[in-house]
Amino acid sequence: MNSVKGVVFDLDGTLVDSSLDFDAMRRDMGLALDSSILEEVERMGGIRAERCRKVLERHELEGARRAVLIEGVASFLQHLDFHGIRKAIVTRNSRPMAELMLSQCGLRFDWMITREDGPAKPDPWSILSICEGWMLRPDQVAMVGDFRFDIECGIAAGARTVFFTRGRDHRSLPGLEKADYALESFSQPKELLAGFGLPG
């Protein structure tokens, strides 16, 4: 298997924690608790869709302002930098909120794709666009995220996939069984780095 030459990260819940309450967001929008928020709002029209977008923006802004860096992320990113591994972010957040979270947590990425830029995860467009820009094959890239959409996006693109479990009960994580790797903590990534072809 080829060594990983680029890593694409989800943002919220993977690199930073904004403590977004998605169930509260759905309740405020009048959506079913098992619904996918962006897709549901996209299907709406007129005044209701506009109202839901404002609810989404309010929750995201509150979350971005309280965002904190997840433990171990800074050293993990430094390790990738040391070995010349390219890094990018693909997020379903809006660009203003994503940029605010990055600023809040002291992170900088050369490349970030947000929901305004094209089809959102789990559509593979974002990863394929990054691979093209990096001039790498998808199998030379890994997608790291904390939700099934991240894994589905990576699989559809042909990338390696890493489910960031963060100590959660594995039985509560749909899509984990499809991922190439499960990562419990960025503070203990040796097995993952070995899978990437990198020293720990």
C-alpha positions in Angstrom: 0.0 0.0 0.0 1.3 3.5 -0.9 2.2 5.9 1.8 -0.3 8.7 2.5 0.9 12.0 1.0 -2.1 14.1 1.9 -4.7 14.2 4.7 -8.2 15.8 4.4 -9.8 16.6 7.8 -13.4 17.3 8.8 -13.4 20.3 11.1 -16.0 20.4 13.8 -15.9 17.4 16.0 -12.6 16.2 14.5 -10.1 19.1 14.9 -12.1 21.4 17.0 -15.0 21.0 19.4 -17.8 23.6 19.2 -20.3 21.5 21.3 -23.0 22.0 18.7 -26.3 20.5 19.7 -27.7 19.2 16.5 -30.9 17.9 18.1 -31.6 21.4 19.5 -30.9 22.8 16.1 -33.4 20.4 14.5 -36.0 21.2 17.2 -35.6 24.9 16.5 -36.1 24.2 12.8 -39.1 21.8 13.3 -37.2 18.9 11.7 -37.3 15.2 12.6 -34.5 14.3 15.0 -33.0 11.8 12.5 -32.9 14.2 9.5 -29.9 15.6 7.7 -30.1 19.3 8.3 -28.4 20.7 5.2 -30.3 18.4 2.9 -33.7 19.1 4.5 -33.2 22.8 4.3 -32.1 22.5 0.7 -35.4 20.8 -0.1 -37.4 23.5 1.5 -38.5 26.6 -0.3 -39.4 30.2 0.5 -39.8 31.6 4.0 -39.3 28.4 5.9 -36.0 27.7 4.3 -34.8 31.2 5.0 -35.9 30.9 8.7 -34.1 27.6 9.0 -30.9 29.0 7.5 -31.0 31.8 10.1 -31.4 29.2 12.9 -28.4 27.3 11.4 -26.3 30.4 11.3 -27.2 31.3 14.8 -26.2 27.9 16.2 -23.0 27.8 14.1 -22.0 31.2 15.3 -22.5 30.3 18.9 -20.5 27.1 18.4 -17.7 28.8 16.5 -17.3 31.4 19.3 -16.9 28.6 22.0 -14.8 26.3 19.8 -11.7 24.7 21.4 -8.9 22.6 19.9 -9.3 18.9 20.5 -6.5 17.3 22.6 -3.6 16.1 20.6 -4.5 17.8 17.3 -1.8 20.4 17.4 1.0 17.9 17.8 -0.5 15.6 15.2 -0.7 18.3 12.6 2.9 19.3 13.4 4.0 15.7 12.8 2.3 15.7 9.4 4.1 19.0 8.6 7.4 17.6 9.6 7.0 14.7 7.2 5.8 17.0 4.4 2.2 15.6 4.4 -0.3 18.0 2.7 -3.4 19.0 4.7 -6.8 20.3 3.8 -10.2 20.7 5.4 -13.6 19.6 4.0 -16.5 20.8 6.2 -20.3 21.1 5.9 -19.9 24.3 7.9 -20.2 27.7 6.2 -16.9 29.4 5.3 -17.4 32.3 7.8 -18.0 29.9 10.6 -15.2 27.6 9.7 -12.7 30.5 9.4 -13.9 31.8 12.8 -13.3 28.3 14.4 -9.8 28.1 12.8 -9.0 31.6 14.1 -10.4 30.8 17.5 -8.2 27.7 17.8 -5.1 29.0 16.2 -5.2 26.7 13.2 -4.1 27.5 9.6 -4.8 25.4 6.5 -3.8 26.3 2.9 -7.0 24.6 1.5 -10.5 24.5 2.9 -13.7 23.5 1.1 -17.0 24.5 2.7 -20.6 24.0 1.9 -20.7 27.1 -0.3 -18.0 25.7 -2.7 -19.8 22.7 -4.1 -21.7 19.5 -3.2 -21.4 18.7 0.5 -20.2 15.5 2.0 -21.0 12.6 1.5 -20.6 13.6 -2.1 -17.0 12.9 -3.1 -16.5 16.0 -5.1 -14.5 17.8 -2.5 -11.9 15.1 -2.0 -11.6 14.5 -5.7 -11.1 18.2 -6.3 -8.3 18.3 -3.6 -6.6 15.2 -5.1 -6.6 16.9 -8.5 -5.1 20.1 -7.1 -2.5 18.1 -5.2 -1.8 15.9 -8.2 -2.3 12.9 -6.0 -4.3 9.7 -6.6 -7.2 9.3 -4.1 -5.5 6.2 -2.6 -2.6 8.5 -1.6 -5.0 10.6 0.5 -6.8 9.9 3.8 -10.1 11.4 4.9 -10.3 11.8 8.7 -13.7 12.6 10.3 -16.1 11.9 13.2 -19.3 11.1 11.3 -20.5 8.6 8.7 -20.7 11.3 6.0 -16.9 11.7 6.2 -16.4 8.0 5.8 -18.9 7.7 2.9 -17.3 10.7 1.2 -13.8 9.1 1.5 -15.0 5.7 0.3 -16.8 7.2 -2.7 -13.7 9.2 -3.6 -11.4 6.1 -3.3 -9.4 7.6 -0.4 -8.4 5.9 2.8 -10.8 6.5 5.7 -10.3 7.2 9.4 -13.2 7.4 11.8 -12.3 9.6 14.8 -14.2 7.9 17.6 -13.0 10.2 20.5 -13.8 7.5 23.1 -17.5 7.1 22.0 -19.2 3.8 22.2 -18.5 2.2 18.8 -22.0 0.8 18.7 -23.3 4.3 18.4 -21.2 5.2 15.4 -22.9 4.2 12.1 -20.3 3.9 9.4 -17.4 3.0 11.7 -17.5 -0.6 10.3 -16.7 0.8 6.8 -13.7 2.8 7.8 -10.1 1.6 7.2 -9.0 2.9 10.6 -10.6 3.9 13.9 -8.7 6.6 15.8 -9.6 7.0 19.5 -7.3 9.9 20.2 -4.9 12.2 18.4 -2.6 11.9 21.4 -2.1 8.2 20.6 -1.9 8.0 16.8 1.0 5.5 16.4 -1.1 2.7 14.8 -2.7 5.2 12.4 0.6 6.8 11.4 2.1 3.4 10.8 -0.9 2.7 8.5 -0.1 5.9 6.7 3.5 4.8 6.2 4.9 7.3 8.7 7.0 6.9 11.8 5.1 7.6 15.1 
